[in-house]
Amino acid sequence: MGFSFPSVQEVSRKSIETLQRFPLTLLSSFIATFIGIYLIEEEPYGLDEYVLMFAKIIWSASLGIFVFTAVTLLKDTIRKSVYHGIMILAVFGLVLYYFNLPQTLFEYRFANIAYQHFFLSLLFFLAIFWTPYIKTDIENGAYWEYAKRLFFSLLQR
């Protein structure tokens, strides 16, 4: 049983499928990664007014990765109009989250915001496990098999 690399065509096809299914998730991850790399590579000392804005965008985009993934997985179990409404609410919620973040770099409630971000990320991460099965009649054992496979595939990456 040997290991073989996938072909370029297969990687390209799967990449396009992923882009078509999770466009906002990939956009959020691209934004968070791009701004994070920019802040690491550049000396942000002259950009003090922009550093806070960039940090808030990173926090919102990183939460958006989990939110958009969970909402997209919900898409198969609900009507298209409801899905679009939920997606608009998700975008609006992330914009509100951006404005809820601290207005200064050294605000006293920064630790509270960090805990809030952690638990919101955990909540939406866990939502990824159950949103595909909201309106399906699946037995308990099959669901836990799905959750186990998803969890272990995430650990392997």
C-alpha positions, 0 to 999 in steps of 0.5 A: 500500500504505497502513497501517491500524490494527487494529480494537479488536475485533481487538486485544481478540481477540488480547490475550485469545488471548495472555493465554490462551496465556501467562498466567504470562509476562504475570504475570511481566512485570506483576509486574516492571513494576509493582514497577519502576515503584513503586520508581522513583516512590516514595522507597524510603529508608524501605523499606530492608528491602523494597527488596532483596525487591522487587529480588529479585522483579524479577530472578526475574520478569524471568527468568520471562518467558523461562522461561515463554515457552520452556516454553509454546512447548514445550507443543505438542510434549509430553504435557499431564502432562509440560508441567504437570510442567515448568511446576511445575519452572519455578515451583519453579526461579524460587522457588529462584532468588529465594532464591539471590539476595544477602541484602544490597544490597551483597553482594560477589558481586553482580557474579557474580549479575548475570552469572549472571542475564544468562546465564540470561536469554540461555539461556532467550531462546535456548530460545524459538527451539528449544523449538517444534521439539524433537519435530518433523521439520523441515528445517534451512532451515525452522527457520532461516527461523523463527528469522530471522523471530522475531529480526527481529520482536523487533528491530522492536519 
